[in-house]
Amino acid sequence: MIAKIISCTLAAAGLLLFLWCLAGAFLLPAHGFTLRCRACGDGEGLEQRIRGAAWLFDTGLIRGSLEIADCGLSPVGLDRARRLARSRRYIEIVPEESCGGTTGADTRERSGGDLSE
């Protein structure tokens, strides 16, 4: 009797896990999603932004790649970006042309800090 209860519980848990994974596969964005982080100067705040985005990639909430756009990184900033790119396979450093002629490290800087947290 106890063996039957345990086997039914495990079967129900397995079915629930399968349905949970199936729902997650349908709800997650498509492959090929690219998140771009612009960086300039010494790359101040770059590690925090990349680690925050990396959490989304590591947990599977975003599938794709993460680009660090070199918008005038100094040697110190470039070293910091390379270290971050080596730490995870989906992070890539892209050249300055991909910045689209914008200045500033991210949207918050370009908007004068008016974005909400």
N, C-alpha and C positions, 0 to 999 in steps of 0.2 A: 504494500500500500504506500509506504513512504517512498519507495523507489519510483513508483508511478507519479507521485506528486512532484518529486524532484525532476524527473524527465520531462513532465509537462511544463514545469516552470522554466527549465532550460530551453525547451522548444519555443515557448512563448517569448522568452528573452531574445533568442536568436532571430525570430521573425520580426520582432520589434527593432532590433539592430539593423536588419536588412532593410526594412522600410525607412528607418531614419537615414541610412546611407543613400538610399535611392532618392529620397526627398532632398537631401543635401546636394546631390549631383544635379538635380533639376533647378535648384534655387541659386546655385553659385554661378557667377558670370562665366562666359565662354572663355576658352583658352585664347591666348594672344593678347590679353589685356596688358597695356604698358603704362606704368606710372612713372612720370618724369619729375625729378627733383633738381631744380636749378641751383648751382653753387658757384660762388665767386669769392675772391679774396682768400683768406685763410680757412674758409669753410666753417665759420663759426656756426654752431648749432646743427651742422650736417649730421653728426652722429645721432643726435636725438631724433631728427626727422627720419633718418634711414632706419633706426631701430624701431620707431613707431610703425613705419610702413612694413618693415620686415616681419613684425608680429602678424600682420594681416596675411602675408605670404606664407609664413611658417604654419599658421593655423589652418590654411587652406581657404580662407575667406576670399582671397584674390588669387587668381591663377594667371600667370604671365611673367612679365619681367619688370625690373625696376631699373631705371636709367638715372645716372647722375650726369646732368648736363654741365659741362665745363664752360662756364660763362666768365672766364678770366680767373681761374684758380691760381694762386701763388704756389711755389714749390711745396710749402708746408700744407696748403689745402689739397694739392694734388696727391701728396703722400697720404694724407688722411683719407681721401676718396679711394685711392688704390687699396689701402688696408681694408676698408669697408667692402670693396668689391671682391677682394680675395676671401672674405669671411663667408660669403654665400654665393652659390652658383648663378642665381638669377639676377644679380646686380652687375650692371655694365656701365662703364664711363663712356659717354658719347662726346664728340667734339663740339666746339663752340657754335658752329653753324646751326645746330639744332635748337639754339636758344631763341630763334625767331626775332632777333634784334631787340629783345627786352633787356632791361638792366635790373639789377637787384637779385637777391638770392632766391626769393620766393614771392608768392602773391601777397603775403602779408606786408613785406617791405615795399612792394610796388604800390600798395593801396594806402600806405601811410600808417599801417597798424590798425586799420579800422575793422578788420575781420574779427569775428568772435572766436573764442577758443572752442 
